[in-house]
Amino acid sequence: MALLARQDLPGLQQVPDSSIVIVDPGRNAQVRRVVASSATFPLHKQARWPAGASAQFHFKLYDHTEAGWPAAIYVPRLGGAARLSLNGVPVTSSETSSGPLLASLNRKALQAEGNRIDILQDGAPGGIGLGGVYLAYGEVGSSSVVHLELRRTRLASLLQIAGWIGLIAGLAGLLLGAHRLASGSGIAIAASVLLPALIPALANFHMGAFKPASLAIVLVLLAGCCFVFSLRKLPGTLGVICIGLGLVGISAPMAIILAGFAGGIAESSLPMALYVAACLALFLAIGMPCLLLADIRQFFRSFRETQNRVKQQETIIMEQETALHLQISEKAVLQERQRFVRDIHDGIGGQLLSLLLRARSGMLEMTDVEYELQRGLADLRLVVDAMDQVGSDLEGALAVFNTRSRQQLETANISFEWNQAEELGPYSLGARQILSLYRIMQEAVSNSVRHSQADRLEVSVHPAHDIRALEITISDNGKGFDMTQNVVGKGLQNMRTRAAQLGAEIKWDTGEHGTIVRLYLPTTPTN
């Protein structure tokens, strides 16, 4: 843009900044005649002029060019309303507003020995300012001014649009959070373009003037460096593009700094302003959206990786859950084996040992052998039944218990009576709870067959007074037993343990009339 601006400026000549001075205007904002003894202020320090104070820009005009006298004077930008005078005579009206100033010069009013050009500028809250002075020669110069104004206006609009694009992309990048430092740096540069009141230097750049503010330039340079530094590890083509455009954005304030140190500001103020505006527009309009696109790609990549990690964790959890279920099953099997061993040892093993001792002593008759063998077979059936699946619902388990107990009791010549309510209520028990309940009832029947010498046994199942519980009673008409002497028995202890696991309450009522086992079982209503 700087090269094109130089090539497209035929008929235009810039007045060196070193030739322009600033003085205080006269009374009532009148043009003051500047002489050698007047207190002057250099143009390159115009940013230090008191805010709100009027200023008079002064320079001399001599006819030292082959083109002759200029036809007009062009000022790309002014900090406030201004008017131009030639040799103390007003050329423009006092209504000229801030912005580009183009004033035609009357050749008849020009003096061969030299002419005084004064630009009187009213005070403004943001301070006075003059963005270079150009002399236009002939129709070619006037045409260059028109084209230059058109280009400057379009570039200013482009920079404003680029600023909004960069600001929106930066805010979206902050939300994604992949490169917060880079997004924040882009937002800072976009804000400097969109809010010229904060950084007047950039406002002057994109308007075609050159009045550098050191702090603003340094801040923009630091923001650009932070942008490039934070993206140094960004992979892929988008990363290369973002870093490259970040370097382009850094080149804008760097060019200003280098031009200032090299003393070339006076010769390149307008092209420098165009170059700065073009670089910032390129960075904001393309670099920030590319960074946002890279952040979006990284976000989706991270999202997919997170999904994969979640799936892996779910797989691990399922495997652990399977292993836990297997461990619980193995523990349950071990417990059942231990119970099976205890039943064989305490029941059938004890009966066979007693039968053996009696047979060796010669005190055993054949009728006793038959009776003892029948009792052993009954106990064996109870043990085998306990190892079978009894059903997964309460109704089914009770039906299985009714059938098998009836067969076993009939074999032992014990009459059996079953009383069950038609409706047990909306209750539900788990499979393990049903198995524990089945074995409590089975142990009660087994004790009655082994020890009570009863000839009748009755089982009753019905809802308790508390609708959230079932009451199960198993009673016989046997001889009963002494609870104080059997408290350490394995059978009763097993029944208490299983009842505790069920959260149930179990009681015994025993005496000469027989034994009654009462079980109060809390249940969970089904929906």
Secondary structure, 3 states (H helix, E strand, C coil): CHHHHHHCCCCEEECCHHHCEEECCCHHHCCCCCCCCCCCEEHHHHHHCCCCCCEEEEEEECCCCCCCCCCEEEECCECCCEEEEECCEECCCCCCCCCCEEEECCHHHCCCCCEEEEEEECCCCCCCCECCCEEECHHHHHHHHHHHHHHHHHHHHHHHHHHHHHHHHHHHHHHHCCCHHHHHHHHHHHHHHHCCCCCHHHHHHHHCCCCCCHHHHHHHHHHHHHHHHHCCCCCHHHHHHHHHHHHHHHHHHHHHHHHHHHCCHHHHHHHHHHHHHHHHHHHHHHHHHHHHHHHHHHHHHHHHHHHHHHHHHHHHHHHHHHHHHHHHHHHHHHHHHHHHHHHHHHHHHHHHHHHHHHHHHCCCCHHHHHHHHHHHHHHHHHHHHHHCCCCCCHHHHHHHHHHHHHHHHHHCCCEEEEEECCCCCCEECCHHHHHHHHHHHHHHHHHHHHHHCCCEEEEEEEECCCCCEEEEEEEECCCCCCCCCCCCCHHHHHHHHHHHHHCCEEEEEEECCEEEEEEEEECEECC
